[in-house]
Amino acid sequence: MLNMSQQITIREMRSRGFTVTEISRDLRLDPKTVRKYLAVEDFSPAPPKTHKMPSKLDPYKPIIDEWLLGDEKVFYKQRHTARRIKARLEQEHGFICGRSTIQSYLAEARGKKKTRASLDLVWLPGFAQADFGEADCFIDGEQIRMHYLVLTFPHSNIGYCQFFYGESAECVCQGLKDIMAFIGGVPLVIVFDNGTGIGRKLKDAVYETELFKRFRMHYRFEARFTNTASGWEKGSAERKVALLRTELMVPAPTFKDIAAYNEELLLRCSFQLSESHYAKGSRQGDLFSKVADALSELPTKEFNAVRYEYLKADGYGHVTVDVHHLYSASPDMARRELAVGIGAHTITIIDTTGEIIATHRRVFGKKRTESEVFIRIIARATHPSTRSMGACPLHFRLICSLAFCSGIVFTC
């Protein structure tokens, strides 16, 4: 399988007019391989899946699980070892296998699996610029400093924006995806600020995140990065950030659902269509019609702007994302390795079978946060292993009462 850099090279050579034969000769690839990667339409990251080969131990795993469950009630020095499990399987069930097979399953069952690693600007109609701005918003009555992504088309001076809690690669990809879906096309070239969440330009080298590489391959546009401290290289975006803040964010926006508000925001950006271009004198809406004609078509398949990581839950069934933020999965997922889908607005926790365990609103910033703290308390108060610590139904009712007074709703 070719890596992303090789796939990008194939696409770029094809866009410059090279034939399949020329590409295969220059890159020393089979023409069938070149055609195969040119035909790919969907570059969305695939959710991680764990593929397990059948084991001869499978029929006996429920028996082992029952023994391990019984171990929780006895003195820790009298618990089953791999050696003892092997002996009991031979004596009681006539099953013979190597000790290493049992040891591997014990490591998995006890949550000890190994962790997986982890410009030259010519403002033709098909060119665009992207940049972030900041503005205060009131979300459910709370004042929050939000970030908004602006995509502007200098040829027409039309720009669109979307709100996010941060400036990560997931936010950039989600924002561009929604804006391009709204305008019905994809720019040929997008110029980005150096140091955004999608990548960085260091001297002559450009380093992009894996998610953004997939995104621009999916949408088939060229990305360019400005030089450090060179805001004039994307002056249109700089001005549009200020204009949209003045026109659409004064007074500070108030909303509950950020996704719904972003849909409304795209419609509100249409006020620019009736205005006159500051330099060309033409109506900006007429100029944008030329932009629309220059855009390439949207891909046939939708891109999933999510990156996936394997993270190990702590003793309470929480996973930590971006160093500072804890998200609850489930108490019975404690110490297990889970797949976490990290999107612009949400965090999705997935078990090894691909089933979604929990979905949370994503939190940004360096301040430590912990989601659904009451769920953890209730889980501990009602779990059999904590009954001896003094937890009882009275405590459970007290916690539920506190949660009700705080407006917290529990779902099972």
N, C-alpha and C positions, 0 to 999 in steps of 0.2 A: 504494500500500500504506500502510495506517495505521501510525503508530508505536506503541510499546508503551503510551505514556501514553493515547493515544486508545482503544486496545483495552481498557485497564483502566477508563476512564470508561464505555465501553459496557457492560462487565460489571457495574460497580457500579450503574449506573442500572437495569439489568435486575433486579438482585438487590433493589433498592428498590421494584420493582413497576411501573416505567415500561414502557409498551408499545413495540413496535418503531416505531410511527408517531410516538410522542412523542419517542423517542430520536433518530430521524432528523430530526425538525423542530428539536429543540433544538441538535443538533450539526451541522445542515445537511449531512446525509449522505443518500445514497440508501438507502431501506429494504432493497434487496437487499444493500447493503454491510453494513448492521447485522446482517442475518440471517446473512450469510457469516461474520462474526467471532464471532457468538454460537455458531455451530456448530463452531468450532474446538475440538478436544479435546487436541491435542498441542502443547505450547509448548517442547519440548526444543530446545536449540540444535542446529542442523544442522552437521555437519562441513564446513569450508570446501572448496569445489571450484573448480578453475581451469577455466573454460570457454574453449576456444580455437577460433577460427574457422579453417576450412581455409585453407591458404595455397598458392599456386601453386608456392611453393618446397619444399613437403613432399617431392616425389619426389627432390629433389636434396640434402636435408639429410644423408642417410647419406654422400654423397660429400664434402660440406663437413666432416662430422665426421671422416672419414678424413684429410683434409688437415690439420685442426687437431691430430689425434693425431700426425701426422708432425712437426708444428711443435715438439712437445715435445723432439724429439731433435736439433734444429738450433740454430744461433746465433740468439738472440732478435731480432736485427735482420733476420733473413731469414725471418720468419714472415709468414703470409698476412694481408693487410689486406682490408677489404671491397672496396676497389677492385680488388685482385688477384684475389679470388675471383670477382667479377663478370666480369672479363676472361677467366678460365679457363673459367667456365661458358659464356660466349658462344663461345669458340674451340673448346673440346673437346666441348661437348654441344649447342651451338646454342640454349641457353636464354638469353633476354633478360628481365631484370627491373630494377627500380630499385635503386640502391645502398642506399637507406634500408631496403628489405626485408631485404637481407643484413645490414645493421648491426643491425637489431632481433634477428635470429636469433643473431648473434655475441654480443650482450649477454646473451641468454638462455643460450647454450651456455657462456659463460665465467662464469656465475654473477653477473652484474651487474644483475640485475633490481631494480627499485625496491621498497623495503620498504613494505608496506601499513601505514597507521596502525592504528594501533590505536584525663492518662489516668484516663481514668476507667475503673477496673477493676471489672467486675461478674462475680463468679465463678460464672457459670452452668455447667451441665454441659458445654457445648460450648466453654468457654474453656480456654486452656492458656498456660503460661509456659515460656520457654526460656532457658537460661543455660549457661555453660561453667565447669568446674572443672579443677583440675590434680591429678595423682597420678603417683607414680613406678611404672614397670613394668619388668620384666626381659624383654627381647625377644632371643631367641637368646643369653642370658647377659649382655647389655649392659643396664645400668640407664639408662633414658630417662625424662625428665619428659614425660608425655603429657597431652593435653587431652581432656576428656570432655564431650560435649554432653548436657545433661539436658532432657527435655521432661516437664513435670509438669502435672497437672490438679488445681487447687486444690479443686474441688468434692469430690473423692474423696481427695485427698492421695496419689495414685498417681503415680509418676514412672518414666521409663525413661531409660537412658543408653547412649552409644556412644563408643568411644575413637577419637581421631584424633591425628595428629602436630602439627596446628596448628588455627587457628580461622578459616580462610578461608571464603569464601562456598561453595566446593565442599564443605567439610566440613559446614557447616550444612545444606546442601541434601541431601547424602547421608545424614546422620544422621536428619533429619526424615523423609526418604523411607523409610528402613529401619524406623524406629519406627512410622510410620503404617501400613506394610504389615503389621507384626506385630500391631498392635491392630485392624486392619481398618477404619479410617476416618480422616477428616480433621477436625481441630478447626475450628470456625467462626472463631475468633480466636486468634492466638498473640501474646503479648507478649514482646518481645525487649529485651535490655540495649542501651542506647545505646552505640554504638561497636563493635559486633560486626562481623565480616567481611562481613555482608550489607548493611549500610547504617548511616546515622547521622541523628540528629535534631538540627538546629541551629535553635534557637528554635522557630518553628512549621512549619518546612520539614523534610521527610523526604527523604533521598537514598538510594536503593537501588541495588545493583549490578545490572547487566543480567541476570546469571544468576538472581539471586533474584527479580527481576521476573517472569521467565519461569516460575520454579518456583511462585510463589504463584498465577500465572494458571493454570498447569497443574492445581494442586490446589484452586484456588478457595477460598482462605481469606483473611481479613483480617489484616494485620500491623500491630502497634502497637509503638512504641518508648518506653521510659521516658525521663524527663528525666535530665540529667547528674547524677551523684552522688546518685541517688534509688533506692537498692536496695530500699527498703521497698515500692516500687510493684510489685515482683514478689517479695515475701517468700517465697512458697511455693517458688519455684525456688531461692532462696538457701539455704533450709533443706534442700531435697532434695539439693542438691549436697553438703552436709556429711554428710547421712545416708547416701547411697549410697557415699560415700568410706569411711565408717566400717564399713558393713556388707559391702561387696563388695570393697574394695581394701585390707584389712588382713588378712593380710600383703600386700605388694605383689604384684600379679598377675604370673604368668609364662606366656608364650606365644610362639609362633613366627609364626602367621598372624593378623594383626589382624582380617581379615574374619571368619574362623571364630570367633575369640574374641568378636567383637561379637554374633554370633548366639547364642552361649552366654550372653552378658551379658543379653540381652533375657529369656531364660528365668529367669535368676537374680533378675531384678527382681520376679518374681511373688511373692516372699516377703511383699510389702506387702499383698497381697490379703486375707490372713487376719488382719491386724492391725486394731485398733480405731481409728477416727478420733479424733485428739487433742481435738477440740472437740465433734463431733456425737455421739460415743458409738456410732455405728453401725459395722458392719464395713465396712472400706474397699472390699472386693470388691463388696459390695452397692451402695455409692455409685458405684463405677466402672461398674456395669451401666447406671446412668442416663446416665453419660458416654457410654458406647458407643451408647446409643439416640440421643443428641443429635449424634453425629458425622455428617458428610456422607459420601457414598460415595467410594471411591477412584476415580481416573480409569481409564478403560478401557485407556489406553496408558501404558506405563512411561516415566518421565522419565529422561533421561540427564543426570546432574548433572556435566557437564563443560563448561568454557569453552575456546574455541579461540583460538589466537593464531598469527600468522605470525611466525616467528623465523628469522633468518639464521644458518646454521651457521658456525663458525669454520674455520680452516685444517685442523683435525683432525676435522671432522665432528661437533663438539659444539654443542649449543644451550644458551643460558643462560636459566633460568627464575627469576623472583623475585630477580633481580640477583646472587645469591650462588651459585646451584647450576647446575652443568654436567651435561648428560646426553648420552651418546654416541648418535649416529645410525649413521653408517657413514663410513669414511674417504672413500669415493667421493661422499659428499654434502657435502664441504667447499665452503664459500662459497655454498651453495645456500639458497634460501628454502624453509622447510619449515613445514607446519602442525603445531602441537603441541596435543594434547588434554590439558588440565590438570584432573585429577580430585582427589578427596580423598585417595586412596591411591596413585595411579599417574600417571605421565607417559607419554603415548603420542605417538610421533613418526610423522607421516604424510607421504608424498611427494605430489606434485601430482596423481598419478593416484588417490589415495585409499587406496593400499596402506600397511599398517602396517609401518614399518621396525623399530621397537624399542619396548619397553615397560619402564619403570623404576619402582621404588618412589619415590614422591615424598618429597623431603627438605625440611624446614622449618628456620627459624632463620637467623641472620645470619652463621653460620660458613660460610666458603667450602667447598663440597664438589665433587667431580668423580667421576662414576660411571664404572665400567669402565675405569680407567686402564690396565690391562694390555692391553686390546684396542687402545688407541691405540698402545702401544709395539709390539705385534706387527704391527699394520698398517704401521707405519713400517719395521720391520725386514724385512718381506717384500715391500714395494712396490718395483717395479723402479727407481723414481726415487731410492731410497735405497741401492741396491747400491753405488754409487760412494762412499758415505759410510762404507763399512766394514761394513755389515750383511751377515750371511751365515747359512746354515742353522745354524751352531753357536750364533749369538746367539739364533736362534729357539728352539732346543732348550733353551737356558739359561733363556729367559723362560718357556717352558712348564713347566719344572721348578719355577721359583719360584712360578708360579701354582698348580701342583699342591700344593706344600707349604703354600700359603696357603689352600687349600680353594676356589679359584676355578675355576668350570667354564665353558668356552667353548662356544658353540653357533654353528653356521654355517647 
